[in-house]
Amino acid sequence: MEVSRGVTLSYIGTAILGFVLFKKALDWAWQDIDMLQQHVWFGIVELTALLAIGLTAGLIVFMKKHPEIDPFIHETVVELRKVTWPGFQDTKVSTVQVVIFTVLLSFFLWGADQVWQPVTDWILTRGL
């Protein structure tokens, strides 16, 4: 994947995330205002969605024009191309190790809880 494609994908991802966050925030902030809950454009798009689209567009323009953000994204994509990602077998082995460790730790914590619960109950009932 070339660098410009990766940068474009990162901006698209930012736009999607920005829209969702702006829309949720606007819905939450203005949930009691009936005017903002009314649908516009033939009942298809809410006013909060239009505002979220505008805020998202402003965010993307700001990111593209900022003298530090756009070069940072380019450099990040270039560096990510240099990363050696683990293969399927390595990922499978690591996943099995994590699951086994999680199960063992869960049993240990359960056992510690079983041991210390009577001691804690005894201390609390005696008022010590």
C-alpha positions in Angstrom: 0.0 0.0 0.0 1.4 3.3 -1.0 1.8 6.2 1.5 -0.9 8.4 0.1 -3.5 5.6 0.2 -2.6 5.0 3.9 -3.0 8.7 4.7 -6.3 8.8 2.9 -7.5 5.8 4.8 -6.5 7.4 8.1 -8.4 10.5 7.3 -11.5 8.5 6.3 -11.2 6.6 9.6 -10.9 9.9 11.5 -13.9 11.2 9.7 -16.1 8.2 10.5 -15.0 8.3 14.2 -15.4 12.0 14.4 -18.9 11.9 12.9 -20.1 9.2 15.3 -18.6 11.0 18.3 -20.0 14.4 17.2 -23.5 12.9 16.5 -23.6 11.1 19.8 -22.5 14.2 21.7 -25.0 16.4 19.9 -27.8 13.9 20.5 -26.9 13.8 24.2 -26.5 17.5 24.7 -29.7 18.5 22.9 -32.0 15.6 23.8 -34.5 17.8 25.4 -34.8 20.4 22.6 -37.6 19.3 20.3 -36.5 21.4 17.4 -33.2 19.5 17.0 -35.0 16.2 17.1 -37.2 17.1 14.1 -36.1 15.5 10.8 -35.1 17.6 7.8 -34.5 16.8 4.2 -37.7 14.8 3.7 -37.5 13.0 7.1 -34.2 11.3 6.2 -31.5 13.3 8.1 -31.7 14.9 11.6 -30.4 18.3 12.3 -27.9 16.9 14.7 -26.5 14.7 11.9 -26.1 17.7 9.7 -24.3 19.6 12.4 -22.1 16.5 13.0 -21.2 16.4 9.3 -20.2 20.0 9.5 -18.1 19.6 12.6 -16.4 16.5 11.0 -15.6 18.4 7.8 -14.2 21.2 9.9 -12.1 18.7 11.8 -10.7 17.2 8.7 -9.9 20.6 7.1 -8.2 21.6 10.4 -6.1 18.4 10.3 -5.1 18.8 6.7 -4.1 22.5 7.1 -2.3 22.1 10.5 1.5 22.3 10.0 2.2 19.5 12.4 -0.8 17.1 12.1 -0.6 16.3 8.4 3.1 15.6 8.3 2.7 13.5 11.4 0.1 11.3 9.8 2.4 10.9 6.7 5.4 9.9 8.9 3.2 7.5 10.9 2.1 5.7 7.7 5.7 5.5 6.5 6.8 4.0 9.9 3.9 1.5 10.0 5.0 0.2 6.6 8.4 -0.7 8.2 6.7 -2.8 10.9 7.1 -6.6 10.8 3.7 -7.9 11.7 3.4 -11.4 13.4 2.2 -14.2 11.2 -0.9 -16.4 11.8 1.0 -19.1 13.8 2.7 -16.5 16.1 -0.7 -14.9 16.7 -2.3 -18.2 17.4 0.4 -19.2 19.9 0.2 -15.9 21.7 -3.6 -16.1 21.9 -3.4 -19.6 23.5 -0.8 -18.4 26.0 -3.0 -15.4 27.0 -6.1 -17.6 27.4 -4.2 -20.2 29.5 -2.7 -17.5 31.7 -6.1 -15.8 32.2 -7.7 -19.0 33.3 -4.9 -19.8 35.7 -4.9 -16.3 37.2 -8.7 -16.5 37.5 -8.5 -19.8 39.5 -5.7 -18.3 41.7 -7.8 -15.2 42.5 -10.9 -17.4 43.2 -8.9 -19.5 45.6 -7.4 -16.5 47.3 -10.9 -15.1 47.7 -12.1 -18.4 49.1 -9.3 -18.4 51.7 -9.6 -14.8 52.7 -13.4 -14.4 52.8 -13.8 -16.4 56.1 -11.0 -14.4 57.7 -12.5 -11.1 56.6 -15.9 -12.2 57.8 -14.5 -13.2 61.2 -12.7 -9.9 61.6 -15.8 -7.9 60.6 -18.2 -9.8 62.9 -15.8 -9.6 65.9 -15.4 -5.8 65.3 -11.6 -5.9 65.4 
